[in-house]
């Protein structure tokens, strides 16, 4: 669930070192004790002017709050009038802080100063606690102090916003990592004699996650189960649904389900969890016998795997017996077809992102035939495992002229000349299934 990074909120521009300061003053009575004519004659630090805009209420303040305003000064003594209503309860106090809160909501990324009476330190402390950057008392309203207070408040607000953005970025990174662990599982193949490699790439419009999913497990009877699937659409809902289907598949597999019974149950999960009735998922599932020589193949609207044997050209497994995608037909059936793998073999499972990329600048797609030719050529170059997948994905992207618009997942199972030794992890040396770094 790209997860693309959100745009940073607009902030009040920091004043240049030699620029004046733009101050928006909110007071309920401009002719009252704040004495605005005196302030407009003041100068800021180093003789630079403090340019004043005065608002009599919050409606007028919203109109005057433009991007070049550096700071807001709220006169707490007139805050109730500025809010447009009389104070209530304890005289003055409730409406003053309520008005300050409304100003902070109106200008969440601007610095706010509270103006208080000289002796009212409690009220000033409450204003800072509510969210003001600082406070001033009326006897401090000379140019030097006001200019310094505004600059300090602006810089402090910018630091607060930057810290908030950093915290949000860290939380997004942590959430992405949790989602990635769910989407890119650690296969459970110990003792199977098989090796695996996997690659996953989201479409270019998302940062990390997409609707493709896969998994591999070995059940106590020695059977190795593998599947790969693709949820229709793009976005966080589809990515979340892909994770749910993967977890459900693993649980149902360990519970002893396979073939039509398993896919029918997965369809029920999809129907309950999808965001709308138009969402569906394709899926390819294989269950490989304990001796590694045979497999059951079930297809739900998904392209058939590619089988590679020593001394033979790569070829696609039969696809004509497959059933519809999950979520399309209520009473659908998904026949399980028995296929012979042989003694040594590699099985490539993939989503349509691998075959639907363009070839050149036209509208021609790579397709399954192009993918079979590509893999055969790379095998002839001696590439295997991780290197084979890296080269294949890179070539598909090059043929497309850049990043693919669709998600891509590829899973390679291999029963080669040497089984993993005791205690050795059953993947090629380059490491576990990988995803690209987060793009922001």
N, C-alpha and C positions, 0 to 999 in steps of 0.2 A: 504495500500500500504505500508507490512512491511515495514514492514518497519524496516529492520535491520539497526543498526548504522554503518556508513561507517568506514573503517579502518582509523586509524590515519595516517597522512602523515609521511614518514620517516624523521627523524631529524638528524642533525649532532650530534654525540655523545658528551655529556658533558665531558670535561677533568676531570679525577680523580684528587683529591687534590694534589697528589704527582707526577702527570704525566706531561710530557712536552706538548708543544703546536704545532700543525701542521698547518702551514699557507700556503695558496696558493696565490702567488703573481702574478697578471696579469699586464704585462707591455709590451708596444709595442717595447721597445728597452732595452734588459737586460744590455747592456753595457752603457746605458745612465745615467742620473743624479740620478737614485735611488740608484746606487752603491750597487748592490746585494752582492758582496763579503764581504762588511762590515757588512751587516745584518746577514749573515750566521754565523758570529762569535759571535753574541750577545746571551745572555741568557735571559730566561724569569724570572718571579717573583721567588724569593727564589732560584735562581741559576739553575732552570730547563731550558733545552734548548728550543729554538724556532726553530723547524725544518721547513725548507723552501723548497717549490716547486715553480718553476718559469715557467710561461706560457707566450709565446710571442704573443698569439692570443687566441680568444675564442674557436677555434677548439681544440687547445692544452689544454686549461683550462678544457674543457669538459672531455678530456681523463684523466687528472690528478685529477679530482674531485671525490675522493673515499670517502667511509663512514668515514674514520678516519681523514678527514680534518675538523678542528674546525672552521676555519674562512677564508675568502677571502679578500685580500687587493688589491684594484684596484687603480693603479696610474692614476689619472685623466689627468695628463700632457701627458701621452702616450696612452690615451684611444682610440683616433681616429685610431692610428696605430694598437692597439690591436684588434679593430673591423675589421681591414682588409681594411680600406679605408681612404682617406684623409678627413680632416675636411672641412666643407662648411659653407656658411653664415657668421655669426660672427666667426672669427678665433677661433678654439678650442672648443667653448662652445657647439654647438648643438650635435656634435658627442660624446663628453664626457658624457653627460647625456643619450644619446641614448645607448651608450655602457654600462653604468651602468644599465639601464633598461634591457638590454639583459642579463647581468650577473645575475640580480635578477630573471629573467625568467628561466635562466639555473639552478640556485640554490635557489629555493624559500624557502627552509627550512634551509639554511646556513646563518650565520652571515656575513655581508659584511661591510668592512671598506673602506672609501675613503681617498686616500692620496692626499693632495693639497699642493700648495706653501704656505709659511708662511703668506703671505699678502692676500691670496685669500679667505677671510672668506665668501664672498657672494657665491662663487662656493661651498664651503663646506656646507653652509646652504641649497643650492639647492640639494645637494647630499643626505642629510638627509631627506629632504622633499620627494624626489623621492623614498626613501626606504632603504638607507644605515642605519646601526645601529649607526654609529658614524663616525668621520673623524679625521685624524691626519695630522699635517703639517710635512714637511721633517725634520725640526730642532728638532722634538720630537722623532726621531727614535733611542732611546736607549733601551736597553733590558728591564729595569723596566717599562717604559711607554708603550712600545709595548706589553709586557706580560699582563699588567693590562688592556689595551684597548681591547685586544683579549678576555680575560676572561669576561670583562664587556659586550662586543658585543655578545658573545655566550650566556650568561645568559639572556640578554635582548631579543635576538631572540627566545630563548626557552620560555620565558614568553609571548612574542607576539603570538607564535604559540599556546600555551596553552589557551590564552585568545580567540583566534579565534576559537579553537575547542569548548570551552565552549559556545561561542555565537552561533555557528552552532548547538550544542546540544540543546540549549534552543529553537532555531527556529524550530528544528525538533520536539521537545516536543510540542510546540504550534501548529504546523501543525497537529501532530497526534491527539491532543485534538480536533481540529476543525473537522478533519475527523471522529473521534469517535462520536462526536455529530451528524454528518450526518448519520453515519451507525447505531447508537443505538438511535433511536428516543424516545421521550417522548410520549407514547400513549395518545390519546384523547378519554377517555371513561367516562368522568364525566356524571352522570345521567343515566348510562346504567344498574346499578345493577350488573355489572360483576366485577370480580377481575382478575388481570393478574400477571404473573411472566415470566421472560425471562432470558435466559442465552446465552452468545456468547463466543466462544473460537476460535481463529485463529489456523490454522495448525502450527506445530512446526517450519516451515521454515520461518515464518513471525513474526514480533514483535507485531503487534497490529491488523492489518486490513486484511480482506479476502473478498471473493466474495459473502458471504452469507448476506442476508438482510431480514428485516421484518418490519411490521408496523401494527398499530391498530387505528381506528378512529370511532367515532360515528357521523352519519350525522343527520341533523335537523329532519328527519322523525323518529328518534329513532333507526334506523338500525345500528348495530355494524358490521363494516367491518374489517377483519383481513387477513393478507397475510404473507407468508414466501417464500423466493426464494433463488436460488443458481446459480451464474454465473459460467460457466465452466472455468477451468484454475485457476491459482493462480498468484498473483502479483498486482502491483498498478493499472494497466489498468482495471483488473477485479473488484477490490475493488471500483474504481471510477464508473464503470458501474453499480455496485450494488446500490450505493448511488443514481445515476441518476434514476434508475428504481424505487427505493423506493419513491423518491420525485415525480416522474411522476405518480405513482400509487395513492399517496395521493391526488394530484391535480385532477386527473381524477375521483376519487371516490367522492370528494366533488362537482365535476361538474355533478354528477348524473349517471356516467357510471358504469356498473357492468357486470359480466359474460363474454360472448363471445366478446361483443363490447369493453369492457375494455382491455381484453387480446390482441385483435387484434391491438388496439392502442399502447399498450406496446411493441408489436412486432415491430411496426414501429419505436418507439423510440430506441429499441435495434439495429435495422438494421442501423440506422443513426449514432449511437454513438459507436458501437463496433469497436475495433481496426482492426479486420479482419473478413472475412466471415465465419470462422470456429467457432466463439464464439456463444454460445447459453446460455439460462437460463431456469431453471425449476422453476415452481411457483405453490403454492397452495393458493387459495383464498376462503374465506367463508364470506357470509353476513348473519348475525343473525337477525331474526325478532325482532321488538321492544318488543314483549312479551317474548322473549328469548326461545321459545319452538321449533322453526324451523330454518333451515339454508339452504342456497343455497351453493353448493360446486362446485368449478371449479378447475380442475387439468390440468397443462401443463407439462407433463412429470415428475411430482413430486410425492413422496410417499403420500398416503392418511393419514389424521389425525387419532389420536387415541381417541375414545370416552369412557369416564368413567361415569357410572351411579351408584348410591347407590344400593347395593345389587346385582349387576350384574358384570360379568367378563369384564374387558376392552376389546374392540374390535375395529378393524380398520373400518373406513367408506369405502363404496364401491369405488373401483378404476377403474373398467373396463370401465367406460364412459369417462375417461379423454382423453385429446387431446395431441398432441406432444409438446415438449419443444419449447419455444419461439425462433425464429430465424432459425428453421430447414426447415419449409415448408411455402411457400408464401401464399397459400390460405387455410391454416389450419382453423379448427373450434374447439371450446372448449365448449362442452355442459355443461350446468349448471344443476346439479342434486339436487333435493329437498330432504333433510333428516330431520327426526324427532329427536329432541334432548331430549325432555321431560321436566319435571319440574326442576329437579336438575341434574347437569352434570358438567363435566370438559372435555375440549377439548385440546389435546396435538398436536401441529404442530411442525415440525422438518425438518431439512435438512439431507441429507444422511450421514453427518459426525457422526450422532448418531448411525447409524445402520451398517456402513461399517467398523468399527474397528474390529480388530482381536479378537478371543477368544482363548487365550493360545498362544503357540509358533508356531502352525501350520498355515494353510492358511484359516481356517474356520472363517467366518464373523459372527457378532452378528445377523444381519438381522432383518427384521420386527418382526418375531415370537419371537426371543430372546428379542427384545425390549419390546414387549407386556408382556412377562413373567416377565421381570425385573421390569417394572412399576407396574404390578399387585402385585408383592411381596412387593415392597416398600409401596404401598397403604395399604396392609394388616398390615404393621408395624405401620400404623397410620400417615405416612408422607403426607403432603399436601403443596401446594404452593411452596415457595422458597426452603423449606427443601426437598421437593420431587425432584425438579430439581437438587439441589446441590448433593443429594445422587445418582441420576441417572447418572449425568455427571461423578462424581467421579468413580462410578462402571464401566462405559464404558471405562474410561481411565485405570483403574486397569486391566480389562480384556484384554486390548490392550497391556499391559506391559509398559505403559508410555504414553507420549504425543501423541495425534492423528496426523496423517499426513494431514488430511483434515480439513477444517473449520467445525465448528459445531455451529448451532443455534437452540434453542428450545424455543417455545412460549406456555404458558399454560393459557387458558381462563377458568374461573370457575364461575358457577352460583350455589352457595352453599346455605346453610341455612340462611345466613345473608348477605344482600346487604350492600355495603358501606354506612355509614351514610352521611347526608348532610355535605359537606365540607371535607369529608374524602377522601384521595387519594385512588384510586381503586386498590392498589397492596398490597401484603402481607407485614408484618412489616419489613422484612429484607431489603427492599429498591428497588430502580429502577433497571431495567435491567442492568447487570454489565458485564464488560469485564475484562480480567486479567490485571495485571500491565504490563507496557512496559518491554519487555525483550531485553536487549542489548547484 
